[in-house]
């Protein structure tokens, strides 16, 4: 483990199962707690009810795309992301 704290929570949003599973393993090896989903609607539900330090999302995902997810996150958190 490279020293990342295990209390860092990541939401991973990727519709490609192979890539999502690979990224999840890499992040977990680095010590992150990872939740993942394959679509934007489920990601929105998670963002609305849980706290994440980082959200890693593909742009082209089903139901709600990555840009819409970015705007949703900004709106729900009430703070700028950049």
C-alpha positions in Angstrom: 0.0 0.0 0.0 1.3 3.4 -0.9 0.3 5.3 2.2 -3.2 6.4 1.2 -5.6 6.3 4.2 -8.2 3.6 4.1 -10.8 6.2 5.3 -10.9 7.7 1.8 -14.1 6.8 0.0 -14.2 6.6 -3.8 -17.3 6.3 -6.0 -16.4 4.6 -9.3 -18.9 4.9 -12.1 -18.0 2.9 -15.2 -20.3 0.8 -17.5 -17.5 -1.4 -18.9 -17.4 -4.3 -16.4 -13.9 -5.3 -17.1 -12.5 -1.8 -16.7 -14.6 -1.1 -13.6 -13.4 -4.3 -11.9 -9.8 -3.5 -12.8 -10.0 0.1 -11.6 -11.7 -1.0 -8.4 -8.9 -3.5 -7.6 -6.2 -0.9 -8.3 -7.9 1.6 -6.0 -8.4 -1.0 -3.3 -4.8 -2.1 -3.4 -3.9 1.6 -2.9 -6.0 1.6 0.3 -9.2 3.2 -0.9 -12.7 2.1 0.1 -14.5 1.8 -3.2 -18.1 1.6 -4.2 -18.9 1.1 -7.8 -21.8 1.3 -10.2 -22.3 0.9 -13.9 -24.8 3.8 -14.4 -25.3 7.4 -13.6 -28.8 7.1 -12.0 -27.5 4.7 -9.3 -24.5 7.0 -8.9 -26.8 10.0 -8.3 -28.6 8.0 -5.6 -25.3 7.1 -3.9 -24.1 10.7 -4.1 -27.4 12.0 -2.5 -27.2 9.6 0.4 -23.5 9.0 1.1 -20.3 10.9 1.3 -17.4 10.4 -1.1 -13.9 12.0 -1.1 -13.5 11.3 -4.8 -15.9 10.4 -7.7 -14.3 8.8 -10.7 -16.8 8.7 -13.6 -16.8 7.9 -17.2 -18.4 10.5 -19.5 -20.5 8.0 -21.5 -22.5 6.0 -18.9 -26.1 4.8 -19.1 -29.1 6.8 -17.8 -27.2 9.9 -16.6 -24.0 10.8 -18.4 -20.8 11.9 -16.6 -21.3 15.6 -17.3 -24.9 15.5 -15.9 -23.5 13.6 -12.9 -20.9 16.3 -12.4 -23.6 19.0 -12.4 -25.8 16.9 -10.1 -22.9 16.5 -7.6 -22.2 20.2 -7.7 -25.8 21.0 -7.0 -26.3 18.5 -4.3 -23.1 19.4 -2.5 -23.7 23.1 -2.9 -20.0 23.9 -3.6 -17.8 24.4 -6.6 -15.9 21.3 -7.8 -13.0 23.1 -9.5 
